[in-house]
C-alpha cells in the first residue's frame, strides 16, 4: 500500500467528520500559531532594537557604573543604582585618556510634571553634558543647546523635546518662556528636532537640562548614570577603551587583579549583550508556546485512541484480509500526522496573518518594523506538526496493530 | 502424488482464561483436497469456529501439525500468518464486515491494498468480481444502501479478489432471509464448480448439505466425516431445486 493512497484514505476519513477533526486539530493550530507569532514578532522586535542601537553610531564607547560580565547585561541595566561614576571621572577621561577621544557626554535622569503657563506634562528630564548634541548627533531645531559654561554654572536652562514643546506650548513660541521643574523655574533656550522612537524610549518626550543643574538642584546626587564617549574613528575604539579603563582604575584606586567598579563597552559589545537578552527572551517564549503543542499532542493521542476503539472491527477486518501489524501502524500514524500537519498548516497561515497585523500596527505607530516570517519558521512549523502526530500517534497505532483479529471482528 | 491442500495431525488448541486452561480442540486430524466443498458442522461451542480460525491463519494452534499445500505452517509468526491470509485465504463472515464509509467497489478492493497490485488493476479486478456476483450496477453504492443478500455478495466478491486457494465462509447465511441465503449458497456452489475450494462453517444441517462433504465436530473432536448423498441445490432466483 503506497503512502499517497494512505494519505488520501486518511483524508477521506477526516473529511467525514469535519467538526471533530477540526476540534482535534485545535491544540496543534494554536500551538503552531503561537510559535510562528513568537518567532516572527520576536525577530521583528529584535531587528528593530538592534537597528536603532546600530544607528546610534559605531564610534561610541559607553561607560557604566558597576562591574559586569563580559557579554551579559550590566548591573545598571537591571535597575540597580550604582553610584561609583562621577562627572569628575568624565572630565578625567577627556583630559587624561587617549587623545583619540573627542567628547564625553554624561547622563542622569528623573521624572516630574513640568508646568508652563497654560499646560503641564509629565515627562523625563535628562541632565546631560553640553557635548550631548555632538556625541549623539542630535540637532537643535529652534534656539540653541546650553554651553559648557552654562553647564558648569548650574544654569537653569532647558531644551525641550519636540513632543514636550507641542504639549506645553502648542503652536506658540517656546523660546524664552518659563517652565517649572521640581518647583524651580527654568528658561527655555531651545527645541530639539523630532527624532522618533529609539529602543523603548520616545526621544521626543523628554527635556534636557545641564548635567550639574540636574544633579544638584533636581536630584540631589553626585554620581552620573552613564557616559557616552565619542572616539575619532571606529578603528580607535579598542585603544580608547583601554585608556578609559586605565584612567578609571587609577582614579578609583583599584589594585591589580581587583574587580573594576565600572564597565566600559563598545557599541558592538552592547549589541552582543542586547542580542543575548532578546534571544533568551525569544527562546523562552517559544518554549512557553510549545507547551500548547504538547497539550495538543495529548489531545490527538486521546482522539486517536477513541478512533482505534471505534474502528476495532475495521482493524480486525483489515488484519483478516492480510494487513500486517506494520500496515495498521502505518495507516494510523498517517492519519494522526495528517491531522497534525493540516493543523500545522492552518496554524502557520493564522500565525502569519497575525504577525502581519502586528507589523502593520507597529509601522502605523512609527516603528521601523520588518515583517519576518522566514521560510525556516514555516518549514520548522510543518516538520514539528508532523512530528507531533508521529510521536503522539504511535501509542494508538501500536494499540491498533496489536489487536487480535478474531476478537476485533467480534467487537460490538 | 500431489499434496492435499489442507492436512492436520493431532491438532490441539488450548485457551488460558485467567488461571484455567481450557482445551477447545482435542486433536483434530483432517485432510481437504483442492476443489472440495466441505461443511464443518457442529453446535455452538463445538470448536468449529476455532478450527476455522486456525485453518484460515487467523489463530495459532497449540500443538500438532498443520500442512498447507504440503508445507508445515504450524509455527508461523504474526506477519507470516498475515501474508498467508493475504495470498491464500478468502473470508466470508456472518456479519458481512463491510466498511460503511467505503463504496462496494472499495470494499472489494480492500484486500488488494496489502498486495503490490496497481490501483488500475485493482479497480478492474474488483469490478469484474462484482459483475460476477451480479452487482455491476451497485459499484459505487455504500453497503448501507444494499440489502443483506447484496452485502453478502459484496463480501463474497471481496473474498475472491485476491484469487485465494480456499474460501472460508462462516455462517454466511446466518443473517439473511431464506431467499437471499439460497442465492448466496448458489454463488458458493457455482464458485466450487469453477474449481474453488470452499469450507463452510455452519450449525445448520440444511445449509451444510449444500456442500459435497460434511465434517461433523463436537466437543473439539471430529465425530463424523462423510460425502453428502442427497445434496441441496439452490438456483439463482433463490429457489431450491434438487
Interface residues (C-beta under 8 A of the other chain):
Chain A: X1 X5 X12 X13 X16 X313 X314 X316 X317 X318 X319 X320 X321 X322 X323 X324 X325 X326 X327 X405 X406 X409
Chain B: X53 X58 X59 X78 X79 X82 X83 X85 X86 X87 X91 X93 X95 X97 X99 X101 X110 X111 X113 X114 X115 X119 X158 X162
